[in-house]
Amino acid sequence: MEFKIRDEFIKLGQALKAAGLVENGAEAKEAVQAGEVKVNGEVDFRRGRKCVPGDEIEYRGEKISIT
């Protein structure tokens, strides 16, 4: 799934919520801290990571491409 952002970047937790992969910020925080989220193929534990166009987020088999 492609996710188009309007700004220079979007934070990882916000991207998970905006794409509908999690219900709320608390769920995003838990998923990231549990190591369930990958950015560009690597587990990332930073909910505030700045995701930019070209990044790919993966969570529970779902993939988001930031554009």
N, C-alpha and C positions, 0 to 999 in steps of 0.2 A: 504494500500500500504506500502511495506517495503522500507526504504531508508537506504542504507548502507553508512556509513561514513568511511573515511580512517584514520582520526585523532582521538584524544581522545574525541573531542566534536565538535559540529557545533552550531553556533549562531542561534537563533530562526528565525530572518529575513532571514538569508542565507538559512536555511532549507526550508522556504516557497518558496523562489525563485528557489532553486535547484530542488524542487519537482514539480515545475510548477504550484503552487497554486496561485501565484501572478506574475505579469509581471516584476516588478522591485522593487528596494529597497524602493522607495517612497510609492508604494502600500503596501508593507509589513509593513512599519512604520505606515501608516494610519490604517491598519487592527489591528495591535497590540495595538496602542494607543486608538482605539475605543472599545477595549475589545472584539473583534470578534474572538480571538485566544485562545484556551485552550491548556494547557500542562498538561498531566496526569489528565484530568478532571477538572482543575481549570483555570480560566481566568488568563492570565499573561500579564502584561503591559510592560514587558522588552524585547525590540527587541533584545538586546544583551545577553539574557539568554543563558547559555551554555546548550545545549541539548546533552545528552549522550545516549549510547545504552540502550534500555529499556524504554526510554521516548516515549510518544505518543502525537502527535500534532494533533489538530482538528481545521479545518477552513471551514466554510460553508458546513458542512456535510461530508467533506473529512477527512480521518484520515491517518496519516503517522506514522509508527512505525520506530523509529531509531534503526538500528542494527549495 
